[in-house]
Amino acid sequence: MSPLKTAMAEAAAAVDGMLDRLLPRPADAESRLAEAMRYAALGPGKRLRPFLVITGSRLFNVATTSALRVAAAVEMVHAYSLVHDDLPAMDDDEMRRGRPTVHVAFDEATAILAGDGLLTRAFEVLADPLTHSNPAVCCQLIAALADAAGARGMVGGQMIDLMAEHQRLDQAEITRLQMLKTGKLIGFSCEAGAILGRAPAQQRFALQAYAHDLGLAFQIADDLLDIAGDAGEMGKAASKDAAAGKATLVALIGPERARAHARLLARQAVQHLDSFDEKADLLRHLARFVVERRT
């Protein structure tokens, strides 16, 4: 196993352990909701966003517990977004990460509440002094994640995505959609370690620039997998975006040009890390990994 895959597996295991502690099983009337939240957050997955939090935190010698708590909060927000995206009113998917989606495994109302519960629990975790002893740092984390996940971030991107099923977008509009829907949360994940470590503005800007290019490359790779990936390997249905008329760069310029653009973005992302020397090697390897992955 490569150093990157080993590091990603170790980070995923550590984050899963933190999620298990932060999402306990209460023996009360809300137990069904808790089970649905755990089903969504602890399901199989790459844990890419938590990995970015953990790896970025190591650049600034952030305490492991602090990094893991923020990483778990990011995964809760990501899981919530998947639960809601899969709903019949949105993408109407029945499989996610190789098993039934939450609204299929439980029911639609429970899925909505599970997503709501994960989103609010994430901010509760960030506000806790156990995440960081400095309230100002906690406030910065909360504000940055709210921006990434809200109407001017992930939720806004999802709205544009739904509207784009009925209108044709140009390349600039598709890029903006992808930056909001996918890129903003990846951006927070890259910058969270710098916030925790109270890093200088220059280093935060470098990680923001890395995240910008990484997020776009990741989404293009995802869209390529939708048209050419194996549903069994991906753990979800393939070719759904094309069938729904989704606005993607792949649909606009074709697979080969889109793949070349993703690789260019990955190379650009790596260049933003020059000031971190070898300490950022895992982030460099990750940029290459996201455009070559098969799941």
VOPAGU-2260 file (C-alpha; in pm, 1 decimal, decimal comma):
REM VOPAGU-2260
SITE   aa  ch    i         X         Y         Z
SITE  MET   A    0       0,0       0,0       0,0
SITE  SER   A    1     131,5     346,3     -90,0
SITE  PRO   A    2     217,0     598,8     185,7
SITE  LEU   A    3     -86,2     805,5      82,1
SITE  LYS   A    4    -330,5     514,6     101,4
SITE  THR   A    5    -182,5     406,8     434,0
SITE  ALA   A    6    -218,3     758,4     572,5
SITE  MET   A    7    -574,8     786,9     441,4
SITE  ALA   A    8    -670,1     451,9     595,7
SITE  GLU   A    9    -520,6     551,2     931,9
SITE  ALA   A   10    -699,3     887,9     923,9
SITE  ALA   A   11   -1029,5     723,4     831,3
SITE  ALA   A   12   -1002,3     478,9    1121,4
SITE  ALA   A   13    -922,2     758,3    1366,2
SITE  VAL   A   14   -1211,2     973,0    1243,0
SITE  ASP   A   15   -1451,9     679,8    1259,6
SITE  GLY   A   16   -1349,4     628,4    1621,5
SITE  MET   A   17   -1418,8     995,4    1695,7
SITE  LEU   A   18   -1754,2     982,6    1513,9
SITE  ASP   A   19   -1848,7     675,9    1718,3
SITE  ARG   A   20   -1785,1     873,1    2038,3
SITE  LEU   A   21   -1954,9    1192,1    1919,1
SITE  LEU   A   22   -2264,5    1010,2    1790,9
SITE  PRO   A   23   -2359,6     775,1    2077,8
SITE  ARG   A   24   -2658,8     539,2    2082,3
SITE  PRO   A   25   -2907,7     683,0    2334,3
SITE  ALA   A   26   -3160,3     443,2    2488,4
SITE  ASP   A   27   -3455,6     679,0    2458,0
SITE  ALA   A   28   -3730,0     783,4    2218,4
SITE  GLU   A   29   -3476,0     942,1    1980,7
SITE  SER   A   30   -3281,3     618,7    1933,3
SITE  ARG   A   31   -3410,9     567,1    1577,6
SITE  LEU   A   32   -3284,6     912,2    1480,8
SITE  ALA   A   33   -2947,2     839,6    1639,8
SITE  GLU   A   34   -2919,5     511,8    1446,8
SITE  ALA   A   35   -2997,5     689,6    1119,7
SITE  MET   A   36   -2735,0     955,9    1194,1
SITE  ARG   A   37   -2476,2     688,8    1270,6
SITE  TYR   A   38   -2574,8     492,6     958,7
SITE  ALA   A   39   -2511,3     801,9     746,5
SITE  ALA   A   40   -2190,4     923,8     910,7
SITE  LEU   A   41   -2021,5     590,1     982,9
SITE  GLY   A   42   -2093,0     423,6     649,8
SITE  PRO   A   43   -1808,3     322,7     418,4
SITE  GLY   A   44   -1622,9     612,1     256,1
SITE  LYS   A   45   -1283,6     759,7     168,7
SITE  ARG   A   46   -1305,3    1028,8     442,8
SITE  LEU   A   47   -1128,9    1266,9     203,7
SITE  ARG   A   48   -1239,1    1585,5     379,6
SITE  PRO   A   49   -1138,8    1463,0     727,2
SITE  PHE   A   50    -804,8    1354,7     581,3
SITE  LEU   A   51    -748,7    1710,7     458,8
SITE  VAL   A   52    -827,2    1847,8     805,5
SITE  ILE   A   53    -588,8    1605,9     976,4
SITE  THR   A   54    -306,6    1645,1     724,5
SITE  GLY   A   55    -338,6    2023,9     720,2
SITE  SER   A   56    -339,2    2033,0    1100,1
SITE  ARG   A   57      -6,8    1850,1    1111,8
SITE  LEU   A   58     153,5    2135,6     917,3
SITE  PHE   A   59      91,4    2355,6    1222,2
SITE  ASN   A   60     146,3    2103,9    1505,0
SITE  VAL   A   61    -221,7    2106,6    1607,3
SITE  ALA   A   62    -321,4    1871,1    1889,0
SITE  THR   A   63    -452,5    1540,6    1755,4
SITE  THR   A   64    -780,2    1556,9    1948,4
SITE  SER   A   65    -857,7    1903,8    1814,0
SITE  ALA   A   66    -789,4    1795,9    1455,9
SITE  LEU   A   67    -998,4    1479,4    1490,6
SITE  ARG   A   68   -1295,9    1665,2    1634,9
SITE  VAL   A   69   -1295,6    1914,7    1346,2
SITE  ALA   A   70   -1244,3    1630,4    1098,5
SITE  ALA   A   71   -1545,5    1448,8    1245,3
SITE  ALA   A   72   -1755,1    1766,6    1226,0
SITE  VAL   A   73   -1668,4    1806,1     857,6
SITE  GLU   A   74   -1764,5    1444,1     790,1
SITE  MET   A   75   -2098,3    1501,4     964,8
SITE  VAL   A   76   -2171,1    1796,0     734,3
SITE  HIS   A   77   -2064,4    1595,7     429,4
SITE  ALA   A   78   -2279,1    1300,5     537,2
SITE  TYR   A   79   -2578,5    1527,9     593,9
SITE  SER   A   80   -2538,7    1667,2     241,9
SITE  LEU   A   81   -2535,9    1317,3      92,9
SITE  VAL   A   82   -2845,1    1212,7     288,5
SITE  HIS   A   83   -3038,8    1513,6     160,5
SITE  ASP   A   84   -2897,9    1490,6    -195,2
SITE  ASP   A   85   -3019,9    1130,6    -216,6
SITE  LEU   A   86   -3379,3    1215,8    -120,5
SITE  PRO   A   87   -3658,9    1164,1    -376,4
SITE  ALA   A   88   -3705,3    1542,6    -399,4
SITE  MET   A   89   -3338,2    1583,5    -496,7
SITE  ASP   A   90   -3139,8    1316,7    -685,5
SITE  ASP   A   91   -3362,8    1024,4    -581,7
SITE  ASP   A   92   -3080,6     773,4    -531,1
SITE  GLU   A   93   -3129,3     432,3    -372,1
SITE  MET   A   94   -2762,4     335,9    -325,2
SITE  ARG   A   95   -2479,5     525,2    -156,6
SITE  ARG   A   96   -2138,2     391,6     -56,3
SITE  GLY   A   97   -2241,0      39,9    -155,8
SITE  ARG   A   98   -2556,2      13,0      53,2
SITE  PRO   A   99   -2912,5     152,6      64,5
SITE  THR   A  100   -2942,0     527,0     112,5
SITE  VAL   A  101   -3078,4     651,2     444,0
SITE  HIS   A  102   -3430,7     718,2     319,7
SITE  VAL   A  103   -3444,1     361,7     183,5
SITE  ALA   A  104   -3290,4     198,0     491,4
SITE  PHE   A  105   -3514,9     397,7     728,8
SITE  ASP   A  106   -3775,6     627,0     571,4
SITE  GLU   A  107   -3785,6     968,8     408,9
SITE  ALA   A  108   -3887,0    1166,7     718,0
SITE  THR   A  109   -3617,4    1000,5     928,8
SITE  ALA   A  110   -3359,5    1074,8     658,7
SITE  ILE   A  111   -3448,2    1445,0     661,4
SITE  LEU   A  112   -3421,7    1458,7    1039,9
SITE  ALA   A  113   -3095,7    1260,2    1038,0
SITE  GLY   A  114   -2942,6    1515,3     800,4
SITE  ASP   A  115   -3067,7    1799,2    1018,0
SITE  GLY   A  116   -2925,8    1628,9    1326,0
SITE  LEU   A  117   -2582,3    1576,3    1169,2
SITE  LEU   A  118   -2557,4    1936,0    1051,6
SITE  THR   A  119   -2642,2    2083,9    1391,1
SITE  ARG   A  120   -2426,6    1832,5    1579,6
SITE  ALA   A  121   -2128,1    1940,8    1370,8
SITE  PHE   A  122   -2156,0    2299,9    1492,9
SITE  GLU   A  123   -2207,9    2181,5    1849,1
SITE  VAL   A  124   -1877,2    1994,3    1824,5
SITE  LEU   A  125   -1694,7    2299,5    1688,9
SITE  ALA   A  126   -1830,9    2518,9    1969,5
SITE  ASP   A  127   -1712,5    2281,0    2242,6
SITE  PRO   A  128   -1397,4    2390,2    2434,2
SITE  LEU   A  129   -1264,8    2037,1    2381,7
SITE  THR   A  130   -1217,7    2129,8    2015,8
SITE  HIS   A  131   -1008,7    2435,7    2102,4
SITE  SER   A  132    -951,9    2621,6    2428,4
SITE  ASN   A  133    -959,5    2961,2    2255,9
SITE  PRO   A  134   -1322,1    3073,4    2193,3
SITE  ALA   A  135   -1206,1    3299,8    1909,2
SITE  VAL   A  136   -1067,0    2999,1    1722,1
SITE  CYS   A  137   -1393,8    2809,8    1775,0
SITE  CYS   A  138   -1585,9    3109,4    1638,0
SITE  GLN   A  139   -1360,5    3123,1    1331,8
SITE  LEU   A  140   -1419,1    2753,2    1266,3
SITE  ILE   A  141   -1795,8    2792,8    1303,6
SITE  ALA   A  142   -1808,6    3095,7    1073,1
SITE  ALA   A  143   -1590,1    2931,2     807,4
SITE  LEU   A  144   -1788,5    2606,7     807,4
SITE  ALA   A  145   -2120,1    2794,8     797,1
SITE  ASP   A  146   -1996,9    2987,6     493,3
SITE  ALA   A  147   -1881,9    2667,4     321,5
SITE  ALA   A  148   -2202,9    2474,6     391,2
SITE  GLY   A  149   -2467,8    2745,0     355,7
SITE  ALA   A  150   -2652,6    2936,2      87,1
SITE  ARG   A  151   -2329,5    3088,5     -46,9
SITE  GLY   A  152   -2160,7    2749,4     -43,9
SITE  MET   A  153   -2274,3    2388,6     -65,6
SITE  VAL   A  154   -2650,4    2452,3     -34,4
SITE  GLY   A  155   -2637,1    2730,0    -293,1
SITE  GLY   A  156   -2446,3    2502,0    -527,7
SITE  GLN   A  157   -2709,8    2232,1    -490,3
SITE  MET   A  158   -2980,0    2484,3    -580,9
SITE  ILE   A  159   -2793,8    2584,9    -897,0
SITE  ASP   A  160   -2740,2    2216,2    -976,7
SITE  LEU   A  161   -3113,8    2149,3    -958,5
SITE  MET   A  162   -3193,8    2452,9   -1172,8
SITE  ALA   A  163   -2929,5    2350,2   -1428,2
SITE  GLU   A  164   -3130,9    2040,6   -1517,6
SITE  HIS   A  165   -3359,8    2277,3   -1709,2
SITE  GLN   A  166   -3108,9    2521,8   -1857,3
SITE  ARG   A  167   -2768,9    2510,0   -2027,1
SITE  LEU   A  168   -2473,4    2653,9   -1834,8
SITE  ASP   A  169   -2145,4    2773,9   -1986,0
SITE  GLN   A  170   -1803,2    2675,3   -1853,1
SITE  ALA   A  171   -1776,0    2967,4   -1609,8
SITE  GLU   A  172   -2120,1    2892,6   -1468,4
SITE  ILE   A  173   -2041,7    2522,5   -1427,9
SITE  THR   A  174   -1713,6    2609,5   -1253,7
SITE  ARG   A  175   -1900,3    2834,4   -1009,0
SITE  LEU   A  176   -2159,6    2562,5    -943,7
SITE  GLN   A  177   -1885,8    2311,5    -865,8
SITE  MET   A  178   -1694,6    2553,2    -645,5
SITE  LEU   A  179   -2003,8    2612,2    -435,0
SITE  LYS   A  180   -2139,4    2257,1    -421,5
SITE  THR   A  181   -1809,7    2071,9    -373,0
SITE  GLY   A  182   -1520,4    2314,7    -353,7
SITE  LYS   A  183   -1624,0    2525,7     -56,2
SITE  LEU   A  184   -1638,3    2232,4     188,0
SITE  ILE   A  185   -1307,7    2098,9      55,8
SITE  GLY   A  186   -1172,6    2450,8     103,5
SITE  PHE   A  187   -1279,0    2458,0     467,2
SITE  SER   A  188   -1124,1    2115,6     519,2
SITE  CYS   A  189    -790,7    2237,7     382,7
SITE  GLU   A  190    -793,2    2559,7     584,4
SITE  ALA   A  191    -921,6    2419,5     915,6
SITE  GLY   A  192    -575,9    2312,4    1034,2
SITE  ALA   A  193    -442,7    2662,3     969,7
SITE  ILE   A  194    -731,2    2809,9    1170,8
SITE  LEU   A  195    -666,0    2567,5    1458,1
SITE  GLY   A  196    -294,2    2645,4    1445,5
SITE  ARG   A  197    -348,9    3022,4    1413,2
SITE  ALA   A  198    -123,7    3021,5    1108,0
SITE  PRO   A  199      -7,1    3336,6     927,1
SITE  ALA   A  200    -234,9    3472,6     654,0
SITE  GLN   A  201      13,9    3381,5     379,2
SITE  GLN   A  202      -0,4    3012,5     468,9
SITE  ARG   A  203    -379,3    3019,4     491,6
SITE  PHE   A  204    -395,8    3175,9     144,6
SITE  ALA   A  205    -166,3    2903,8       7,3
SITE  LEU   A  206    -396,5    2632,2     141,3
SITE  GLN   A  207    -702,9    2815,2       7,4
SITE  ALA   A  208    -545,4    2825,2    -338,9
SITE  TYR   A  209    -454,7    2456,2    -316,3
SITE  ALA   A  210    -812,8    2376,0    -213,3
SITE  HIS   A  211    -958,7    2578,9    -500,9
SITE  ASP   A  212    -776,5    2375,0    -764,4
SITE  LEU   A  213    -812,7    2046,6    -577,0
SITE  GLY   A  214   -1190,1    2090,7    -541,0
SITE  LEU   A  215   -1240,3    2156,6    -911,1
SITE  ALA   A  216   -1018,2    1862,3   -1008,5
SITE  PHE   A  217   -1205,2    1636,4    -766,0
SITE  GLN   A  218   -1544,7    1728,3    -912,5
SITE  ILE   A  219   -1431,3    1674,5   -1271,1
SITE  ALA   A  220   -1295,9    1332,3   -1172,1
SITE  ASP   A  221   -1629,6    1256,5   -1005,5
SITE  ASP   A  222   -1816,8    1351,1   -1322,3
SITE  LEU   A  223   -1584,9    1133,5   -1530,8
SITE  LEU   A  224   -1655,9     840,8   -1300,5
SITE  ASP   A  225   -2028,3     897,7   -1346,4
SITE  ILE   A  226   -1999,3     827,6   -1718,2
SITE  ALA   A  227   -1720,7     567,0   -1718,8
SITE  GLY   A  228   -1698,6     426,4   -1365,8
SITE  ASP   A  229   -1813,8      86,9   -1244,8
SITE  ALA   A  230   -2122,6     108,0   -1023,4
SITE  GLY   A  231   -1998,9    -185,4    -814,7
SITE  GLU   A  232   -1666,8     -17,7    -741,6
SITE  MET   A  233   -1823,0     323,0    -676,1
SITE  GLY   A  234   -2100,0     190,4    -452,6
SITE  LYS   A  235   -2364,5     401,6    -626,9
SITE  ALA   A  236   -2545,7     420,7    -959,0
SITE  ALA   A  237   -2347,1     534,0   -1262,7
SITE  SER   A  238   -2457,9     755,7   -1554,7
SITE  LYS   A  239   -2727,5     923,7   -1345,5
SITE  ASP   A  240   -2594,4    1276,3   -1403,3
SITE  ALA   A  241   -2600,3    1236,7   -1779,8
SITE  ALA   A  242   -2949,4    1087,2   -1771,4
SITE  ALA   A  243   -3074,4    1377,5   -1558,6
SITE  GLY   A  244   -2913,1    1636,5   -1786,5
SITE  LYS   A  245   -2684,8    1763,1   -1509,8
SITE  ALA   A  246   -2451,4    2050,2   -1591,8
SITE  THR   A  247   -2095,1    1915,5   -1587,4
SITE  LEU   A  248   -1770,4    2013,7   -1754,3
SITE  VAL   A  249   -1750,0    1662,2   -1897,1
SITE  ALA   A  250   -2082,7    1708,1   -2075,8
SITE  LEU   A  251   -1976,9    2050,0   -2203,9
SITE  ILE   A  252   -1625,0    1985,2   -2338,7
SITE  GLY   A  253   -1605,0    1605,3   -2353,8
SITE  PRO   A  254   -1425,1    1343,8   -2141,7
SITE  GLU   A  255   -1075,8    1378,4   -2284,7
SITE  ARG   A  256   -1054,0    1756,3   -2253,5
SITE  ALA   A  257   -1212,8    1738,8   -1908,5
SITE  ARG   A  258    -959,3    1476,9   -1794,2
SITE  ALA   A  259    -672,0    1690,6   -1923,0
SITE  HIS   A  260    -814,0    1993,2   -1741,9
SITE  ALA   A  261    -842,6    1796,0   -1416,3
SITE  ARG   A  262    -478,1    1693,1   -1441,6
SITE  LEU   A  263    -376,8    2054,6   -1507,1
SITE  LEU   A  264    -569,4    2164,8   -1197,5
SITE  ALA   A  265    -397,1    1894,9    -989,9
SITE  ARG   A  266     -55,5    2020,6   -1103,6
SITE  GLN   A  267    -154,5    2377,0   -1018,9
SITE  ALA   A  268    -274,9    2267,8    -676,0
SITE  VAL   A  269      63,3    2113,6    -598,0
SITE  GLN   A  270     246,1    2436,2    -689,0
SITE  HIS   A  271      61,0    2626,1    -415,5
SITE  LEU   A  272     231,0    2407,6    -152,3
SITE  ASP   A  273     591,4    2508,3    -226,4
SITE  SER   A  274     628,6    2705,0      97,7
SITE  PHE   A  275     557,4    2393,9     308,7
SITE  ASP   A  276     848,2    2186,2     172,0
SITE  GLU   A  277     828,3    1810,4     231,9
SITE  LYS   A  278     579,8    1849,9     517,6
SITE  ALA   A  279     303,4    1880,8     256,5
SITE  ASP   A  280     399,8    1573,5      52,6
SITE  LEU   A  281      79,7    1387,6     142,7
SITE  LEU   A  282    -125,5    1680,2      13,2
SITE  ARG   A  283      78,3    1673,2    -308,5
SITE  HIS   A  284      15,6    1300,1    -350,6
SITE  LEU   A  285    -353,6    1355,6    -280,1
SITE  ALA   A  286    -385,9    1607,4    -564,3
SITE  ARG   A  287    -263,5    1343,6    -806,2
SITE  PHE   A  288    -477,2    1073,4    -647,0
SITE  VAL   A  289    -808,8    1255,9    -685,6
SITE  VAL   A  290    -781,4    1269,9   -1065,9
SITE  GLU   A  291    -671,9     907,5   -1106,5
SITE  ARG   A  292    -909,5     740,7    -859,1
SITE  ARG   A  293   -1163,0     476,4    -963,2
SITE  THR   A  294   -1417,0     530,8    -684,4
